[in-house]
Amino acid sequence: MKNLNHYRLLQWIIFSPILIPICILTGAWEGIQHTFGKVVQQIKTDVTTDVA
């Protein structure tokens, strides 16, 4: 069995509450940007399409 690295464990305990919300917000922001880009692309497609 490997020796437990207490310093590494302490780092995870301290930084996990900081990193997890940052990751969630970053992922949400990227999703919003992706969705907004698709909406803009669809609007451009709908506006420039000729109606038969």
C-alpha positions in Angstrom: 0.0 0.0 0.0 1.3 3.4 -1.0 2.0 6.1 1.6 -0.7 8.7 1.7 0.5 12.1 0.6 -1.1 14.4 3.2 0.0 17.6 1.4 -1.7 16.5 -1.8 -4.9 15.6 0.1 -4.9 19.0 1.8 -4.6 20.7 -1.6 -7.6 18.8 -2.9 -9.6 19.7 0.2 -8.7 23.4 -0.1 -9.0 23.8 -3.9 -11.9 21.5 -4.8 -14.6 24.0 -3.5 -12.9 26.6 -5.7 -12.3 24.6 -8.8 -15.6 22.8 -9.1 -17.8 26.0 -9.4 -15.3 27.5 -11.8 -15.5 24.4 -14.0 -19.3 24.4 -13.9 -19.5 28.1 -14.8 -16.9 27.7 -17.6 -18.9 24.8 -19.1 -22.1 26.7 -18.8 -20.6 29.8 -20.5 -19.2 27.7 -23.3 -22.6 26.1 -23.8 -24.3 29.5 -23.9 -21.8 30.7 -26.5 -22.3 27.6 -28.6 -26.1 27.8 -28.4 -26.0 31.5 -29.2 -23.8 30.9 -32.2 -26.2 28.2 -33.5 -29.2 30.5 -33.1 -27.4 33.4 -35.0 -26.5 31.0 -37.7 -30.1 29.7 -38.0 -31.4 33.2 -38.1 -29.0 34.1 -40.9 -30.0 31.0 -42.8 -33.7 31.7 -42.4 -33.4 35.4 -43.4 -31.3 34.7 -46.5 -33.4 31.7 -47.7 -35.7 32.5 -50.6 -39.3 31.5 -50.1 -40.7 29.5 -53.0 
